Amino acid sequence: MVASSQTAGDQSVKAAATQSPLQTATGVYVTVHGHFYQPPRENPYLDAIERQPSASPFHDWNERIHHECYRPNAFARVLNEQGEIVGIVNNYEYMSFNVGPTLMSWLERYDVEVYQRILEADRKSCDRLNGHGNGIAQVYNHIIMPLANTRDKYTQIRWGKADFRSRFGRDPEGMWLAETAVDYATLEALVAEGIRFIILAPSQAQRCRAIPTDEEPETQWHEVGGSQIDPTRPYRCYLKEVGDQRSEIREITPDTPYIDIFFYDGPISRDMGFSDVLFNSHHLAGRIGSAVRGDHRPAQLISVATDGETFGHHKGGTEKTLAYAFVEEFPRREWTVTNFAHYLSLNTPTWEVELKPVTAWSCAHGVDRWQDDCGCGGEGGVWHQKWRRPLRQALDWLRDQLIKVYEEAGRQFFRDPWGARDEYIQVIRDRSPANINRFLCRHQTRKLSASEQIDALRLLEMQRHTLLMYTSCGWFFEEISRPEGTQILRYAARALELAGDVAGVQLEKGFIKRLTQAPSNVDFFKHGGEVYRHLVVSAQISFQQVAAQYAITSLFSNHKLERSQDNGFAIPSCNIRYSSQQHVYCYTAQQLDYQLQRMGALTLAVGQLRLISEITWESEHLVFAVLHLGGWDFHCCIQPFNGRRAYSQMKDKSFESLQQASAAQTILAMSQMFGGQSFSLQHLFAEERHRIMRLLSQETLTRLDQLYTQVYRDNYGVLMAFHRDELAVPQELQVAAEIALGNRCLNTLRSLSDINGAQDNSNYLLELQAIATEAQHLRCRLNIPEGKQILEQLIVRSLWQLLYDTNPATVEVDVQYLERLIDTAYQLQLGWSLERAQELYFSCLHSQIVPLCIDALQAQGEDENFNQVQFGYLRPLLQLGQKLGIDVSAWLHQLS
């Protein structure tokens, strides 16, 4: 019997060994979790991110981090020893991740290719890991959940779930908590909303024990409050109420609610963020391997978690480390790359955990970093954070006041106001009129009038901005006047404004009074009230400002104005009907009338338009008159439309005053008709103001380009003499050379871009090569960002035509053109990138070129009379891959 049992046991072990670790828990599993998140940065009035100079040369920080992190991780390179690409890995396909809803919305707008790669990665991980995708949800806008009231907790979870479901096409199994901040009330809400697991820092656990069983009804608690919990296993956290949390004997029933918790490995996660472990895949694998327990357990999980921006933004190029680790280092060690949901499906927790009462990973004082002067996030002890608690108290007061407004006004429109708020995420995701109408039909108490619909949407937007004003980064750093603190105050201001519009309540004075109790570290501001007045009130936008934006920019639409050769803008006196409808940020502008006339150096436009908010549907019918005095001087007046007769009289008087060809008379007439308020160029939104400034500067810049070009031509010999004798070149001459060559290069690139294909381009390439040679001899740096973009687009466009519209008869010529273009681009040294071209070629290599190579080799082996010419175009295509830095040596060798 003993021998028989031993044989059976051996067979069981052998059977288990042959089972896939994707199906049965065996061996070492590795999970790398990336928390990808950017706070909402949109202007509350425009629903768009404005330019952030600190992110230069990029438009804003989202764009900069995207360039350094989000896109590189979607197309992470695996290189050989020669630096050639042997693989392009979608890291999101192998790492566990959450992408904050506000960031996903931005990605969907800004780079739909990367957005789709993230969605595709989740689908592929579902296929690989038995239906468990890598993506998990996130509380919507990253609020600190233990500091939120119960209703806001639930809305944050519901919005996070709904946003995730609408994108990934499935319900999330796990959810990321902002700063991993947690308390038992948060756990209760998560369980109620069907969230199966969360991820926490090891420091957040208080004690743990093996879950009692029938065989072992009593188990011993282990104190692990000093980050001593074993992170290689999942834990179950029961939510039942007990009189004594420290009780050693607890009854657990099948109905006891619970949530499962993974604790990431703290030391390794810390090393990933603050040491050099990420700069080498072998070192990363070694560091992870040091955490593997040698206690013969059947399976264990080594999980690490860090900000996703670590991979590429904080630590440049480390997305490559991650890619190589996923596809080479970890498999070589026979580790299974998994995610938390998949591992949980294989390993039901056998241990229970109790958490400390209120904790977060980034604050040693619970969650005081978001409500108190605890020292976390301080400026080296120089700046205090005494402003944190008054700021929190002011926002809590405002939230509670707005609850009253919402409930009292909301019950007039919604059957269940808070239910409507929970489902408002469906409108945030899709603001089309049809979708909004469907939403209102579901929730309205009765058929709402147009004005009631507007008030209903205002109320919901008021609540959205109330939630946004709790975004965690507002407290994270050392000073209230930082952009993060200013941004949450802007959301508060918008919520205040909407409350006033709907209910007529005036809460701003009370709010500012409370902000004065929040002391600033900056002498200029003194306290939060001054921060609000200087940085928030000044940024508020009215319908009149939007109309002024429309009026002034209407003078610069390409189809409206024509520039004469000799006297600037030459605009005939005429009525001009533009496109009847256009978008101005999140407003729809419906033009109802427009007339423009010019007299000497003066240009006057008068019109009327209806502005409609695409968010709240509120609208205004406005009249405008805008006078361009030439150069940078504009005078724009706005007033409500007061009827056709009044408008017709105003228009006639305006153009009558213009006939006097006197700017003073025209401005006086406009002031008398419109009142004292006026708008100028400085009142435009920054993006459009900068565009107009560039347009107004273009004529001057063109003349300067011509002047510098002439100086360069006249002094070319002198410049060469200075360089030949290795003397310092006069700055004026060097600048003239750089501007002249840059302008010449840009014009040539524009001309080349207008040509399709590789035909008739030799002269332009020769010209570019000549420019590059001159620039090299004169040590000129060509600083032309537009030229860089044109070059990249030229290469990608030509490559796409070659690969997907292939003409075997011209392949060799087309490849030669592309190779010359790439060589020329290198010579010009414009800081351009081959990345998009590499991604395009690599995709085509495996989907089209390699299958053709296989067909060629098979035909060659089967047919003694194999016609090499039939597949002769494959070799130039492969050689092009070499030029692009992609390893195609194996196929080139086989086809030789």
C-alpha positions, 0 to 999 in steps of 0.5 A: 500500500505504501509503495502504491501510494508513493507511485501515485504521488510521483505520478501526480507530481509529474502531471502537475509539472507538465501543466501550464503555469497559465492554467495551474499555479506552479512556479514563479510569477512576475507582475509589473504594475504601472500606474499611468495617470495625469491630473485633469489639466483642462481649462474648466471653461474651454475643455482644453489644455492650454499651453504650458511653457514649463513643458517646452518644447512641447505644448503641455506636460501631457504631450511631453510625457506622452512623447517620453513615456506613453508612446515609447511603451506602446512601441518599446524597442528590443535591440541587438548588440549592433543597436538594430531593432529585433523586436517592437514590444507593446509593453502594455500587453505584458504589464499590469496597468491602470490608465487614469480616465482623464489621461485616457480621454486625452490619449483618445483625442491626441494619439488614437494609435497609442490609445488603440494599442493600449486597448489591444494590449488588454485584449491580447492579455485577456486571450493569453491569461484565461480572460483576465486582462492587464487593465484595471480601473482607477477611481475617476479623478484621483481623489483621496478616498478616505477623505471623501464623503460616502456619496463621492466615494461611490461616484468615483468608483462608479465613474471609474468602472463605467469609463473603463467598461466603455473603453475596454469592453469588459468590467474591471476586476481590480481598481487602483486607489489614488496614492493607494489611500484606503480605509475600511469605508472605502473597502466597503464601497469597493465591495459593494460595487463588485471590485474583486481586488486592490493593490496596496503598499506593504506598509498599509498592512497591520496584521495577517494570519492563515484563514481558519479552516475546519482542519485548523479552526484557530490560527495565529495573527502575525503583526506586520505593521512595519512593512513585514508582510509577505508580498508573494501571496494574495490576502483576503480582507473581511469587512464584517463588523466586529466589536474588537478588531484585535480579537484572536477568534473571529467567525468567518461565514460564506456570507462575510463580505471581503475584498482581496488585496495584493501588496507590492514588493516595497524594496524592489518597487522603491529601487525601480523608482530611485536606483539604477536597477531599471537601466539593465534588464539583467539587473532588473531580473536579478533584483526581482529574483532576489525576492523569490522565496525558497520555501518550496511553495507551489507558486509565488508572485513577485509583484512590483508597482510604480508610477508608469511615467517611471518607464521613459519619462523619469528614467529615459529609455527604460521602456526598452529594459522592460520590453527585453525583460518581458520577452527575454529575461523573465522567460529565460528564468522560466518565470510566468509574466502575469497580472493580478486578476489571473494570479488570483484566479489560480490562487484563492487567498489562504491568508487573511489581512487586517489593514491599518485604519487610514493609510496611503503609500506616500504619507507616513502620517496616514493621509495627512499629506492631503489635509495637514502640515505633516511635512510630506512633500515639503520643500526641504523643510523650508516651506510649510504646508499650513495651507492644507487644512484650511484649503480642505476645509474650504472645499468641504464647506463648498461641497456641502453648500453645493449638495444643498443646491443640487438636491433642492434644484435637482429634484425639480428635474431628476427622479433621483438626482444622485443616481443621475450624477452617478450615470453622468459619466455616460455624458462626459464620455459622449457629449453628442446631442443625441446621447445627452437627450437619451440621458435626460429622457432616462432621468427627467421627472417630466419633459423638460423645457429648453431652459430646464434642460440647460439648468439640469446640465448646469447642475450636473456640471457643477457636481462634476467640477465639485469632484474635480476640485478634490484631485489629489495633486492639489495638496501633494506638493509644498505650496498652494499657488503651484499649478496643481493648487490653482487648478483645483481652485479653478474647478471650485470657481466654475462650480460656484459660478454654475450654482449661481447661474442655476439657483442664484446663490452667492457662495464666492465671498464665503469661499474666499473668506475661508481661503484667507485662512490658508497661508501661502509660502509666497509673499506676493500671495499671502494666502489662498484668497489672494491666490484665488483672486490673482490666478483663478478669477483672472482666468474665468471666461465669459460668453463675451470673451468667446465672442471677442475671440471669434470676432478678432480671429475672423479677420485672420481666416485664410478665406476671408483676407487677402494680403496685397503686395504693397499695402498690407491687408487689402479687403474690399468693402463687402458683405461676407458670409462665412461657414454658418457654424464652427467650433470655438473650443467647447462652444458652437458659433453660429454666424448670423450676419457679418460685414467687413470694410476697410478704409486706409489702414483701418479694418472694421468687421461687424456681425452677430452670432449665437454661441452655444455651450456644447457642455451645458447647452446654454447660449447667447445671441451677441453682436460684435464690432472689431476694429483693427488699427493695424499691427497689434492694435485691436478694439473689439466690443460685444453686446447682447442682440437687441433686435434687428432694428437696433442691430441694423442701426448700430452697423450703419453707424459703425461703418459711417464712422469708419468713412471718416478714416479716423481711428479715434472717431470709430473707437468713440462711436463704438464706445457710445454704442457698446458701452465702456468694456472692450477687448483687445489682442491680449484678451484672446485665449493664449493659443489663438493669440499666439497664432495671430501674433505669428501671422502679424509677425510673418511679413516682418520675418519674411523681410528679415529673412531676405535681409539675412539671406543677402547678408549671408550671400555678400559675406560668404567668403568672409565667413569661410575665411574665419572658419578656415583660419579657426577664428571666432566668427562674428555673431551677426554673420553666424546668425545670418548664415543660420537663418539664411540656410534654415529658411532655404532648407525649409522652403526646399522641404516644403517643395519636396513635400508637395511632390508625390513619390520618388519622381522629379525629386533629384534636384530637391535632394541635391539642394538639401545635400548642398545646404547640409554641406554648407551648414557643416562647413560653417558650423551652423545649427539649423533650428527649424522645427517645421522642417523636422516634422516635414522630414519625418512625414516625408519619410513615413509617407514615402515608406507607406506608399512603397510598402502598401502600394508596392510596384515591383518594377519601381521598388529599387528606384523607390528604395534608393530615393528613400535611402537618399532621403534618410541620408540627407536627413541625417546630414541636415541634423534637424533632430528628427526621428525614425521611430514612426518609420521603424514602426511602420516597416517592422509591422510590414516586415512580419505581416508581408515581407517575411511571408514573401521571403518564405514563399521565395525560399520555398519556391527556390527549393522546389523548382530547379528553374526558379525565376529569381527575378520574380522575387528580386524586389525583396532584397532591396526591401530588406536592405531598406530595413537595414537602413532603418536600423532593423535587423533583417540579416537572417533573411538577407543571408537566406536570400543571398 
